[in-house]
Amino acid sequence: MTELVRVAIADGLTDAAALAKSSRQFQGVSGRRSTVDLPADLHKTLKVIAAQHDTSVQALLLAAIHRTYPDLTT
């Protein structure tokens, strides 16, 4: 699971502004909690992007996964 998320994040970070924009639909989404270990620098990058674009790290992660793996979502 962690590698799937890392690939999605790397793909999403090629255009961080577009990722942040698409993350808005995932703000406040509730669901099951999951733990993903990310390198500290990657987590910091996501926190900075989230703060700059008034979104959350959770929303960025969900947007990245949905954009990279549309077949996984229903």
C-alpha positions in Angstrom: 0.0 0.0 0.0 2.8 2.4 0.9 4.4 2.1 -2.5 1.1 2.7 -4.3 0.7 5.9 -2.3 4.2 7.0 -3.0 3.8 6.5 -6.7 0.5 8.5 -6.6 2.2 11.3 -4.7 5.2 11.5 -7.0 2.8 11.6 -10.0 0.7 14.3 -8.3 3.6 16.4 -7.4 4.5 16.9 -11.1 1.8 19.5 -11.0 1.3 20.4 -7.3 -1.2 23.2 -8.0 -3.4 20.9 -10.0 -3.2 18.3 -7.3 -4.2 20.9 -4.7 -7.1 22.0 -6.8 -8.4 18.5 -7.3 -8.0 17.8 -3.5 -10.8 20.2 -2.7 -13.4 17.6 -3.4 -11.8 15.4 -0.7 -11.7 17.9 2.1 -13.6 16.6 5.1 -14.1 13.2 3.6 -14.6 10.6 6.3 -13.6 7.0 6.0 -11.4 4.3 7.4 -8.1 5.3 8.9 -4.9 3.9 7.4 -1.3 4.5 8.2 1.3 5.2 5.5 4.9 5.7 6.3 6.3 8.5 4.2 9.8 9.9 4.1 10.0 13.0 6.3 10.9 15.3 3.4 7.9 14.1 1.4 5.6 14.6 4.3 6.9 18.1 4.8 6.5 18.9 1.1 2.8 17.8 1.3 2.3 19.9 4.5 3.7 23.0 2.8 1.5 22.4 -0.3 -1.5 21.9 1.8 -0.9 25.1 3.7 -0.2 27.1 0.6 -3.4 25.9 -1.0 -5.7 25.8 2.0 -6.3 22.1 1.9 -5.2 19.1 3.9 -2.6 16.4 3.5 -5.4 13.8 3.7 -7.2 15.5 0.8 -3.9 15.7 -1.2 -3.3 12.0 -0.7 -6.8 11.1 -1.7 -6.7 13.3 -4.8 -3.3 11.8 -5.8 -4.6 8.2 -5.5 -7.8 9.0 -7.4 -5.9 10.7 -10.2 -3.2 8.0 -10.5 -5.4 5.0 -10.0 -8.9 5.8 -11.3 -9.8 2.1 -11.6 -9.4 1.7 -7.9 -12.2 4.1 -7.1 -15.9 3.6 -7.6 
